[in-house]
């Protein structure tokens, strides 16, 4: 069973100790890998999952979400006019559009965009590098969402395609559980790995991993429901029953 992990730092604790060999993918690539049959299980943005709910089951064990400031999704202050967002974001762009009433021009290079626009929404590893380098921001998406909505902001959920094999899914779930448990017991090796991979400080990654959450409970499900309602996306998600 081929597995998709999102390429950003937030996924390192999920897979570092897992013994799995996932395909690394951007947000936009992740859903394509699953829909095209090149993978059967993995993590995809909540927005894309809901838009393809007839083809995917949600595995309500793990997700990638925040419940307050997230650090890796920020609207950074630029020196031009107007707003831009990097091309690999859907959840965070929709969140800011809903909360602040702004629209974005899509860009690929956030550093160049900061010279053209008044503010640029940057996510993932580039956002962490900007924070580490001292770039100023207008808003942290996770922080703003918590203040305005009061629930977790769910970025990605774990999904399987309809033709999944139960024993393969169990192996993936167990691998991720083992990885998270090892990380929670001693996060130092993952913090060092991620800091080195991104070229940022260990302290920033320590703070970041404290902001990211993974285990799904009823409050996270409530967050998913409210998020899709506010985004005006039909909530037709089908949750897989797991032991």
N, C-alpha and C positions, 0 to 999 in steps of 0.2 A: 504494500500500500504506500503510494507516494504521499508525502506530507508537505504542506505549505506552511512556512513560517514567514511572518512579516520581517523585513530586513532591518528594521529599526531596533534601537537599543532596548526598547521595552520588552522585546521578545527573548532577550538573552537568558533571563532567569527561567523561562519556560523550557528551554532546550539545552542549556549548557551541560547539565548533568543527566540528560535524558537517555543517552545512548542511541538516539534516533538520528537519521541523516536527512533532514528536511531540505526542501527546495527554498532558497531565499527569494523573496519576491516583494515588489513594491505593493502598495495598496491597490493600485489599478491592475497590476499583473495578477494578484492573488485570485481574484474572482475569475479571471480568464482561465487560469490553470485548472480550476475546478470545473468550470462549465464546459471546457474543451476536453475533459477527460484525462488530462495529464497528471492529475492528482485526485485523491478521493477524500481527503480530510485536511483540515487546516484552519487558519484564521483569516477572516475577511472582514472588511469594514461593515458595520451594522447597516449602513445605508444600502450597500450593494447586496447584502444578504437579504434584506427585506424586499428589494426589487426583483429578487430571483427566488422567492420563497417556494415556488412550485417545483424547484429542482434541488433544494437543499433542506436538510434537517439541522436545527441548532442543537448542539450538545451543551446542555445547561450545567456544565461542570466548571469550565474556565472561560474567561473573557479578559479583555484588556480595557481597563477603565480607570478613572480617577474620581475622587470624592473631595475635590478641592483643587488648589493650584497644581498644575501638571508639569510645568517647566518646558516640556517639549512641544507645546503648541501655543505660540504667542504671536500677537500682532505687534511687530517691531516697528519702531518709529523710523521713518525715512525722511528724505530731504526734498521730496517733490510734492505732488498733489494726487489725490485720489487713492484708491485702494487696490491692492493686488494680493493674490494668493498663489502659492506654489501648486503645480498641477496634480500632485499626488494626494491632495486632501479633498475629502467630501464631507465627513462628519464635522470637522472643525469649521469649515467654511459655512456649512449650513447653520451651525450653532451661532456663529457671529452674525450671519445674515438675519437670523431670527431675533437675537438679543439686541443687536445694535442697529438693525435696519440698513445695513450697507451691502453693496454688491462689489464683486471683485473681478478684476481682469486677471486671467490666468497667465502665469509666468513660469519659466523653467529655472532661471537663475535668480535666487533671492538676493544675492549680493548686488548684482546690477540693478535689480528692481528697487532696492532701497534708495538709489540715486534718482529714480524716476517718479516714485510714488510717495505719498505722505505716510503710508503705513503698509506693511507687507505681512501677510499671514504665512508663517514658516512653521513646519512641523518636523518631528523626528530628529534625526541626528544633526541636521543643519541647524535646527533651533537650539539644540544643546551646545553646539559649537559657538553659536552667536552669544548665548548666555555666558558661556565660559570666557568669551572674549570681551564681555562688557557691553554689548549692544543694548540700548534702551528699548523698552517695550511700552505699548499703550495698554495692552490687556493680555492677561493669561486666560486662555479659553476655559480651562478647568475651573479656575477660581471664579470667573464671571458666571459660569453655569451654576455652580454651587450657590452663589449669592442670589441669583435670579430664580432658579428652578428648585434648588434644595434637594436634588437627587444626584446620584453618580452620573457622570457623562461616559457612556460606553462607546469606545472607539471601534473595537473589533470583537467578534464572537467566534467561537469554535463551531465549525460546521462539518458535515459529511454529505457526500452525494447520496442519492437514493439507492445506488447499487453497492453500498458499502458492505464489507464482511465484518461480522460482529467480533470475531477473534482479532482481526487486524485493528479495529477501533479500540478494543480493550488494551492491546499492546501500546498504542499511542497514548491513551489516557494514563496508563500506568507509568509510562516513561515520563510524561509531563509531571505527573504527581510526584514521582521520585525526584525530578529535577527541582521542583518548587520546594519540596521538603528539605533537600540538601541546601538549597539557597537560603531558606529561612533559618536553618540551623547555623550556617556559617556563610554569610554573603561575600566574604572577602575575596575569594577567587573570581567570582563573577564580576564584582566591582572592578577589580584590577584588569580583567580581560576587556571589559567594555570601555574603561577609561583609556586603555592602550589602543584599542581598535579605533576609537573616535579621536584620540589625541586631545582629551580634556582631563580635567582634574578628577582625582578619585573622590574628593569631597562632593563635587557636583553630582557624580553618578550615585554616590551614597544618598544624597538628598532626593535625587530623581527616583531611585528605586523605592524610597519611602513614600513617594507620591503615587506610584502605580500600583493598582490592585489587580488580582487575577481570579479569585475564587467567587463563584456566583452564589448568591443567596436571594431571598425574596425581595430585598431592597434593590438589588441589581436588576431583577426582572421588572420591578416597578419603574426603574430608571429607563430601561429599554422601551417600555410601553409609552411613557411620557415623552421620551425623545422622539419616537416615531410619530406620535400625535402632533408634537410641535413642528416637526419637519414636514407634516402633511403627507407622510408616506403610509400607504395602506399596511396595517399590521397583520399580515397573514402568516407570520412565523409559525413553524411547526417544530415543537421541541421533542427531542428524542428522549424516551424513557430509559434511564440508565440506572444501574445498581449502585 
